[in-house]
């Protein structure tokens, strides 16, 4: 691994029992946790802000969109193993999607990580994404990665960590044209969103591939890829239908932090907020419908 990064890791490792619960219960509670990748170039970390749950073939609700729907295969065998492991698969022949296995061995529940908020290693993330100086980003060349041309200004991503190497990372856009001045937060969020908003983007930014990371134990202290908890608590979660699929499209199994700028897809998401309390879920007050009744049963 090169230099020792143990002191730089945020939070603590998650417990396996957390992931052994039903996948539809684990998914909303995975929001706010950290996905951490230890690399030779440094530690990459992002806070999970959007996920989708996929039900195993044992579930009373059929989920033909799940890779496990037809049973174990050489491609998806990780899903049928113990909870807390990485299931990484390729899409479009060049991108990857990162999933976390859930439930007891053989049950094959799985959670797709759809979006992260960058927390550590953002400059390396930008390099991994091949982002150039063209606004807001361009992948035509690696030259100028991490810098942005804005009318009248030239800016660079800067990362500072408070309270030592294990503290909280804070990011800002620093002028490289010799002038000071505040930068519009909306444009900053738009730029940062390009790094890890969407399953393919986040895998590229985090340097994740099927060959290198499929099957890794995310709860092993010696694993280069881990899921960690730095104490952030999420109580309010937005629930919507899953996106980008053609089967079981009506199941409300997409969970995200409400109004978070790094969530993928459309900015305005049609859905319903729920409040988490331990293992139970309280639905936000509002009119009752058949769809909302079905939602409360699923989550």
ZIZIBEL-V451573 format. One record per helix or strand of 3 or more residues. SS is the DSSP state (2 for helix, 1 for strand). FROM is the first residue (numbers start at 1). LEN is the number of residues. If there is no record, write none. Layout:
SS FROM LEN
SS FROM LEN
This chain:
2 6 3
2 16 4
2 23 8
1 34 6
1 42 13
2 77 4
1 85 7
1 95 8
1 109 12
2 122 8
1 147 4
1 153 9
1 169 7
2 185 12
2 199 8
2 210 4
1 225 5
1 236 5
1 254 3
1 272 6
1 280 4
2 290 9
